[in-house]
Amino acid sequence: MAEEKQRTEKRKRSVTWRRGIHLARVSSRCRAYWITTVTLIQQVNSNHRSKIPDNLVKNVSLIREINGNISKVISIYSDLSVNFSNIVQERRRVKNGGESNLESTSNES
């Protein structure tokens, strides 16, 4: 019985660690999109200030790219929110005497 409990605790720590790694990757991806987006916004502002027709035309594609990056970040955070909610629900279920599904949910995302 004690040995089974130790294995379960070790498995939970492993799953928690993998989820922590996943969170770090998510954070890194979002940061990369935001850095790119800030650069694009600066370029749009510069083009706008220049009032050069070709630069203003370029702003259309730059703004589309900005919108795409923002959509990607929203999607990433939405997925993260769903995953976090699932983890909280799982912990509550286990706390209330249910069986853990940590192994099956550890490979999500």
Backbone hydrogen bonds, N-H to C=O, Kabsch-Sander energy under -0.5 kcal/mol:
donor,donor_aa,acceptor,acceptor_aa,energy
5,K,1,M,-2.0
6,Q,2,A,-2.1
7,R,3,E,-2.2
8,T,4,E,-2.3
9,E,5,K,-2.5
10,K,6,Q,-2.5
11,R,7,R,-2.5
12,K,8,T,-2.3
13,R,9,E,-2.3
14,S,10,K,-2.2
15,V,11,R,-2.5
16,T,12,K,-2.6
17,W,13,R,-2.5
18,R,14,S,-2.4
19,R,15,V,-2.4
20,G,16,T,-2.0
21,I,17,W,-2.1
22,H,18,R,-2.3
23,L,19,R,-2.4
24,A,20,G,-2.0
25,R,21,I,-2.1
26,V,22,H,-2.5
27,S,23,L,-2.6
28,S,24,A,-2.2
29,R,25,R,-2.6
30,C,26,V,-2.6
31,R,27,S,-2.5
32,A,28,S,-2.2
33,Y,29,R,-2.1
34,W,30,C,-2.6
35,I,31,R,-2.6
36,T,32,A,-2.2
37,T,33,Y,-2.6
38,V,34,W,-2.7
39,T,35,I,-2.0
40,L,36,T,-2.4
41,I,37,T,-2.8
42,Q,38,V,-2.2
43,Q,39,T,-2.0
44,V,40,L,-2.7
45,N,41,I,-2.6
46,S,42,Q,-2.3
47,N,43,Q,-2.9
48,H,44,V,-2.7
49,R,45,N,-2.5
50,S,46,S,-1.8
51,K,47,N,-1.1
52,I,47,N,-0.5
55,N,52,I,-0.5
56,L,52,I,-2.2
57,V,53,P,-2.1
58,K,54,D,-2.0
59,N,55,N,-1.3
60,V,56,L,-0.6
60,V,57,V,-1.1
61,S,57,V,-0.7
62,L,58,K,-2.0
63,I,59,N,-3.1
64,R,60,V,-1.9
65,E,61,S,-2.2
66,I,62,L,-2.4
67,N,63,I,-2.6
68,G,64,R,-2.3
69,N,65,E,-2.5
70,I,66,I,-2.5
71,S,67,N,-2.3
72,K,68,G,-2.1
73,V,69,N,-2.3
74,I,70,I,-2.5
75,S,71,S,-2.4
76,I,72,K,-2.4
77,Y,73,V,-2.6
78,S,74,I,-2.3
79,D,75,S,-2.5
80,L,76,I,-2.4
81,S,77,Y,-2.3
82,V,78,S,-2.2
83,N,79,D,-2.5
84,F,80,L,-2.6
85,S,81,S,-2.5
86,N,82,V,-2.4
87,I,83,N,-2.1
88,V,84,F,-2.4
89,Q,85,S,-2.6
90,E,86,N,-2.4
91,R,87,I,-2.5
92,R,88,V,-2.3
93,R,89,Q,-2.4
94,V,90,E,-2.6
95,K,91,R,-2.6
96,N,92,R,-1.7
97,G,94,V,-1.8
98,G,93,R,-2.6
105,T,101,N,-1.9
106,S,102,L,-1.1
108,E,105,T,-1.3
